[in-house]
Amino acid sequence: MRTCSASFLGLWLFLVATAPVQALEPPAPSGRAAHTFRITGLFVPEREAALRQLVTEHLPDVRVLAVDFANGEATFEFDAD
């Protein structure tokens, strides 16, 4: 199970870093930015809790704002710098 999580994290980070999507994004507090990214393979709503937990555990400065399974996109908030 741990190997799967590590593999998923690596894939997820690659996809987030390389696939920005232009979309309406919720406002973020000053000094923080909100961006929406397309995530290939994001289509199972039952996995949203796992995605949020993965981000919380491995990327403490990143927050999941929204998950759109119909379009395979997620909006994240993080420091703008």
N, C-alpha and C positions, 0 to 999 in steps of 0.2 A: 504494500500500500504506500509506503514512504517513497519508493522509487517512482511510482506513478505520479505522486504529488510533485516530486522534483522535476519530472519530465514535463508535466503540465505547466508548472511554473516557468520553466525555460521557454516552452512554446508560447505561453501567454505573454511573457516579457518581450519576446521577439516580435510577436504580432502587434502588440501595443506600440512598440517603438517604431515600427515600419509602416503602419497603416492608418494614418490620421484620416478622419472623415469630417467634411464641413457640415455642420448642423447647428440648429439652434441649441444653445447650451445654457443651463441655469446659471444665474449670477454666482460668482464666488466671492468670498471675503477678500478685502484688500490684501495684496501680496500673494494671493493664491490664484490659480487658474483652473478652469473647468474645460475639459476637452472630451470630445466623443471619438471613440475609435471603433472600427469594425474588427470583430474577432471571429475568425473562421472557426466553425464548429460550435458556435454559441447558439444552441437552439433548444435546449432542454430546460424549461423553467424550474424544474425540480432541483437543478444544480446551482441556482442563484445563491443559496446559503453557502455552498462550498466555495464559490467564487469570492464572495464577500469575506469569508474566513481566510482564504488563501491570501487575499490582499492585506487583510488586517495583520496576519502573522508575518508575512514576508516583506511587506512594503508599508511600514507603520506611518509614513508621512503621506500616504495616498489614501483617498477615501472614495468608495464607490457611491456615486450620486444616483445613477439610474442604470437599469439594464433593459434593453429592448430586444427580446428574443425574436420577434417577428422580422427584424432587420439585422440581427446578429451584431448589435452594437452595445457598447457600454460607455457611460460618461463617468469620468474620474476627475477628482479635484486633487491638486498638488501644488507645491510652491512654484511660483512663476519663474523664479531664478534658476 
